[in-house]
Amino acid sequence: MLHSIHHVNLLVRDLDNAIARWREVLDLDGEMRESLPERGVNTARFQLGATWLVLVQPTDPDSPPGRHLAEHGEGVFLLSFGVDELDAAVAALENRNVVCGVERSGLDGWRIVDVDAAIGGSTKIQLTGSQRG
């Protein structure tokens, strides 16, 4: 069912400062910046092999990322597992009585489904499938 870590989201208070820190410490380059106003965030992401590192700055303190940042501070917010067949992966989890959210579109048209937070503690868990053809 799971084949990879698709992306890891790190919450940051200041996106420009976070980008500079990650560039300096890990020699990262080539970030892609995006805004997701419907999620209340601005992002910058770096591709590390098959995995994306996504820095997330909330722009809305009442959004889920904004509330998480206020409660837990900066750091890992979300871990997303890559799957080949999103619908089948969701069905398999639901057959195990795991509550899954409604599919939505993420960065680059990623197909995203949030998974019950009970398995991840304060770190959100989700599944990411490929774009619809």
C-alpha positions in Angstrom: 0.0 0.0 0.0 2.6 2.6 1.1 5.7 3.0 -1.1 7.4 6.1 0.0 7.5 9.2 2.1 6.0 11.6 -0.4 6.5 14.8 1.6 7.1 16.2 5.1 5.6 19.5 6.1 7.5 21.7 8.6 5.7 24.6 10.1 7.6 27.9 10.3 6.8 31.3 11.5 8.8 33.1 8.8 9.2 31.5 5.4 12.1 33.6 4.1 14.2 33.0 7.3 13.4 29.3 7.2 14.4 29.0 3.6 17.7 30.8 4.4 18.4 28.5 7.4 17.7 25.3 5.4 19.8 26.5 2.5 22.7 27.4 4.8 22.6 24.2 6.9 21.8 21.6 4.3 23.0 23.3 1.1 19.5 23.1 -0.5 18.6 24.9 -3.6 15.8 25.2 -6.2 12.9 25.9 -3.9 9.4 26.2 -5.4 7.2 28.7 -3.7 3.4 28.4 -3.7 0.4 30.0 -1.9 -2.6 27.9 -0.9 -5.1 30.6 0.2 -7.8 28.0 0.7 -5.5 26.3 3.3 -4.3 29.6 4.8 -0.6 29.0 4.0 2.4 30.0 1.9 4.9 27.3 1.1 8.4 26.6 -0.2 9.4 23.1 -1.1 12.6 21.3 -2.0 12.8 18.0 -3.7 15.1 15.5 -2.0 15.2 12.4 -4.2 11.6 11.1 -4.3 10.6 13.1 -1.2 9.6 16.7 -0.9 10.5 18.9 2.1 7.8 21.5 2.4 8.2 24.6 4.6 4.8 25.9 5.6 4.1 29.4 6.9 0.5 29.9 8.1 -1.1 33.1 6.8 -4.4 32.5 8.8 -4.0 31.9 12.5 -7.4 30.1 12.6 -6.4 27.6 9.9 -5.4 24.1 11.0 -1.7 24.9 10.4 -2.0 28.2 12.1 -3.6 26.6 15.2 -1.0 23.8 15.2 1.9 26.4 15.1 0.4 28.3 18.0 -0.1 25.2 20.1 3.1 23.2 19.2 5.5 25.7 17.7 7.7 25.2 14.7 8.6 21.8 13.5 7.1 18.7 11.8 3.5 19.2 11.1 2.6 16.5 8.6 4.0 13.3 7.2 2.5 12.2 3.9 2.9 8.7 2.6 3.0 8.0 -1.2 0.6 5.4 -2.5 0.1 4.0 -6.1 -3.7 3.7 -5.8 -5.2 6.4 -3.5 -8.7 5.0 -3.6 -7.6 1.5 -2.8 -5.3 2.7 0.1 -8.2 4.7 1.6 -10.5 1.7 1.3 -7.9 -0.6 3.0 -7.6 1.9 5.9 -11.3 2.3 6.3 -11.7 -1.5 6.4 -9.4 -1.4 9.4 -11.7 1.3 11.0 -9.3 4.1 10.4 -11.1 7.4 9.7 -10.0 9.1 6.5 -11.0 12.6 5.2 -12.3 13.6 1.8 -9.9 13.7 -1.1 -8.6 17.2 -1.9 -6.1 18.6 -4.2 -2.7 19.7 -2.9 0.4 21.3 -4.4 1.0 20.4 -8.1 -2.4 18.7 -8.2 -1.3 16.0 -5.7 -4.3 13.9 -4.6 -4.4 14.1 -0.8 -6.5 12.3 1.9 -6.0 13.1 5.5 -5.9 10.1 7.9 -7.2 10.0 11.5 -4.7 11.9 13.6 -4.9 9.3 16.4 -2.1 7.3 14.7 0.3 10.2 14.4 0.1 12.0 17.7 0.5 15.8 17.1 1.9 15.0 13.6 -0.8 14.9 10.9 -0.8 11.9 8.7 -2.0 11.8 5.1 -1.8 9.7 1.9 -0.7 11.2 -1.4 -1.5 9.7 -4.8 -0.5 10.8 -8.2 -2.5 13.3 -10.2 -5.6 12.1 -12.0 -4.8 11.4 -15.7 
